């Protein structure tokens, strides 16, 4: 496994897994207000930048590790290649699988430490084109705590078909309990961003030709070193009676009707940073407009 352990940025205050995003007005003893003119985009390059991949050559796949290889999981990937199925892109086609509560699905990743912004351009389609027809056929970005089998911990932002087609799903899973939220999005290419800064995780998305939107902010107590990478899963309905038994479902490959292909144009890693007085979980301290500037690449 190729690990890229990037330098750790200072994390302000204790990380907390409880609570929620607030709009409480900052007080003299609390967080200050970060204005748009003072916010800075994430920093490209450096050690974390070396993990970025443009997927121009099959050799680029050597930078990425399959979860099924490192943690002896079932390999739920039907097809995975770079610059072969789709020129200049990573192509991932999952078997019947899911990431929900204690269920595990396909995941390819790099290990990185500290505050990270992962930015990618992706397209999720059914295997015959168009929108995936099977429910919860989604692909995109995930950050996962390594080795978290008995108490899974991860965050994700994916796109494709959820309960309905044309969705972005943002999801935080803490100790094996997933809390997803779906947002409407146009079919086609979607830019996704998943990042940690200070005591918060944030998920952002942008439709092709559109403007960035904040999908969700979460408080987080995930460890410094995480697996940052790509996931794709499909065909939840084929789990049938095993929908309530993750242990048995994870032990084998579920037979079903998978209907997802994920194309990834690039994945880029950057370093976000907020001033100490700014609280990314408080919308009065860091507004959505400011958060978007601080958590998306300059010029993207």
Secondary structure, 3 states (H helix, E strand, C coil): CCECCCCCCCCCCCCCCCCCCECCCCCCCCCCCCCCCCCCCCECCHHHHCCCECCCCHHHHHHCEEHHHHCCCCCCEEEEEECCCCCCCEEEEECECCCECCECCCCEEEEEECCEEEEEEEEEECCCCCCCCCCCEEEEEEEECCCCCCCCCEEEEEEEECCCCCEEEEEEEECCEEEEEEEECCCCCEEEEEEEECCEEEEEEEECCCCCEEEEEEECCCCCEEEEEEEEEECHHHHHHHHHCHHHHHCCCCCCCCCCEEEEEEEEEEECCCCCCCCCCECCCCCHHHHHHHCCCCCC
